Amino acid sequence: MSTAEEASAPQSVSKPVSAHETVEAVVRNQIAKAFGGKRGTVEAAVPTIAFTLTWIFTEDLKFSVILSVALSVVLLLARIVQRSTPQFVLNSLFGIGIGAFFALRSGNAEDAFLPGMVYIAVVEAVMILSILVRWPFLGFLLGATNPEDPVAWHRDKGIVDLCVKLSWIMALPGLIKLAVQIPLYLAGNVFWLGIAKVALGWPVYLAALATVGWMLARGRTNAATPEAA
C-alpha cells in the first residue's frame, strides 16, 4: 500500500506544471482576474458613463459629479457589505474626481476630459514600447501568478508570440480614442468629446476583449513546461 503511494508521488508532483493545457487557457484565465470579471468591468464603467451622459444632457458639471459619485458610493457600499474588493469602484471614482478638478479649476468643460486623455497617452506609450521590445504587457499578467519566477512566461516563445498579438489588440481602443478625442479637444467641442468618450470607451474596449476572447477560445498553443523552457 505505501509502496504504491510512493510510486505515484512523482506523477502527482509534476501534474501542476501543466495545469493549463494551452497558452490560451493561461492568458484567458489571467485576463479575467486582472479586469475583475464582468462585475469589475461594469463597476469601472457605470460611474464614468453616468458622469459623461449627465454632463452632455445638462451641461451641469457639479450635478454630473454628484450623480456619478453617488453611483460609485452605492457600488462601493455593495462591495463592503459583501466583503469583496472595491478596487474597480475606487479607480473609477478617482478618475472622475481628477477630471472634475481640472474642469472646475480652468472653467473649461473640455478640461474634464484632459486627465483621461493624458493617462491614455501614457499607458499607450508604455504598452507599445513593451510590445516592440517583446516583453508584451499581457505577459506580465501571467508572471503575477508565479511570484517565484515572474518572468518564466518569457522563456516560452509560444506565450510571447501570443501575448504580442493580444497586446496589439488591447492597445487599439486607446489609440482610436486618442485619434478622435485630441482634435475635438483642440477645437473645444465638448459635446462630441462626451459622445466620443462613451462611444469609444467601453464599447470599443469590450469589442477588443471579445476579439481577444475569441482568439483565446480558438487557440490551442501547447504550454511549455518549466523543464522545456
N, C-alpha and C positions, 0 to 999 in steps of 0.2 A: 504493500500500500504506500509506504513512504518512498520506496524506490520509484514508483510510477509518478508520484508528485514531483520528485526531484527531476525526473526525466522531462517532465512537461514545463518546468520552470523557465528554461531559456526561450521557449516559444512565447510564453505569456509576457516576458520582458521585452521582446523585440516587437510585439504587436503594436504598441502605441506609436512606434515610429511611423507607421503608415496608417494612422487613424483616419486621415483624409485620403481617399483613393485617388483623387485627382488634384492638380494645381487649382483648377476652377473651384472645387469644393472648398479648398483652403481660403481663397480670396473671397468667395461669396460669404462664407461664414464671418470673416473679419469685417467686411464692409457693413454687414447687418449690425454688428456690435458697435462699430465706430459711429454710425448715424442714429443709434438708439432705436432701430426698428421703425415700424410705422408710427408708433406713438411719438417717438422723439422727433420724427420728421414733421408731424402735424404741430407739435408744440413749438418748434422753432419757426414755423411758417405763419401760424394764425395771428400772433400779435403784430408782426410786420405787415401782413396783408391788411389787417384791420386799420392800422395807422395810415397806410397809403390810400386805401379806398375812402376812409373818412375824410382825409385831407382833400382828396380830389373833389368830393361832393360838397364839402362845407367850407373849404379853404380856411378852416379854423385850426391853427396849429395846436393850441392849448387843448382844445377838445379832443383832437386826434390823439394827442399824447395820453390824456387821461383815459380814454377808451381803451387804447392798446395796453396801457399799464394795468388797467382793471382786469382785462382778459388774462394778462400774464400772472397777476396775483391769484386769480381763480385757478389757473392751471398749476401754479406753484403750490397752493393750498391742497389741491388734489394729490400732488406728489407727496407732500408732507404727511397727509393723513394716511396714505398708503405706504409711507416709509420707503419711498424709492427715490432715485437720484433726480434732483431738479436741474441738472446741468443744462439741458436744452432750453428750458424756460428762462433761466438766468442769462444765457447767451443772447437770446432774443431781446430781453429786457435791457441789457447793456447796450446793444446796438441802437435801440430806439432812443435811449437816453442821450447817447452821444450825438445822434442826428438832430434831436430837438435842441440840444445845447448850441450847436453850430448855427441853426436857423434862427433861434431867438437872439443870439449874440449879434449876428450880422444884419438881421431884419430882412434877409432874402430867403424866401421859401425854398428856393432851389438848393440852398446850402444844407438842407436837411438830408439831401442825397449824397453830399460830398464825402462824408466819412466812409460810407459804404463803398463808394467808387474807389477811394484811395485804398481801402482794405482789400478789395477785389484785385486791384492792380498789383499790390504787393504779393498777395497769395499766388496770383497767376505767374508772376516772375519767378517765384520760388518753385512752383510746380513745373514750369517749363525747363528751368535750369536742372532740376532733378532728373527730368526725362533725358535731356541732352547728355548728361554725364552718366546715364544708365544706372542711376540709383533712383528709379521712379518712386514717387511719394507713396503710392499704394503699397509698395513692397514693405514699407515700414509698419503698415497695419499687421502684416504677418509677423514682423520682428517683435511687435509688442506682446505677442503670445509666447515668446520664448526668451524670457529675461536672462537666461544663462548664456545664450548666444543669439542676440537680437539681429545679427546680420547674416545668419545662416542661410536665409532665403536667397541672398545674393550669390551664393555659390551654386545655385541651381539655375542654369541658363533658361530652362523652360519657364520657371517662375518669373525671371527677369523679363523675358520677352513678352510674356502675357501682361505683366504689370505695366510695361511701357505702352502697350496698346490701350489698356484700360485707362491709364493715366491721361493719355491724349483725349480720350472721350470725356473724362471727367473735367478736363481743363476747358473744353469747348464752351460750356454755358457762360463762364466768366468772360471769355474773350468776346463772345457775341454781345453780351450785356454791355461791356465797355465800349464796343464799337458803335452801339446805338446811343448809349447814355451820354458819352462825352460831347458829341455835337449838340445834343439837346441842352446839356448843362451850360455850355458856352453861349448858346442862344437864349438862355434864360427861360426856356419853355417848360414851365413847371408842370403843366397839365400832362404833357406827353412823357415827361420824366416819371411821373407817377404811374402812368399806364405802362411804360416800359419796365418799371420796377416789378410790377405784378406779372405782366405777360412774359417777361424774360427772366423772371426769378424762378420760383418753384416749378412752374410748368415745364420750362426748358431743362431745369436741373433734374426733375423726375424723369423726363424723357431720356436724359443721359444715363440715369440709374437703370431705367428699363432696358436700354441698349446693353449696358454692362451685364445686367441680369440675364438677358437673352444669350449673350456670348458665353457667360459662365455656365448657363444651363445646357448649352450645346457642347461645350468643350469637354475633352477627355484627355487632357495632358497629364501623363503619369508624373506623380510627385516623386522626386528623388529622395532616397533615404539619406541620413547623415553619412553612412558609410560610402554611398555612391558620390555624394558631394565632396 
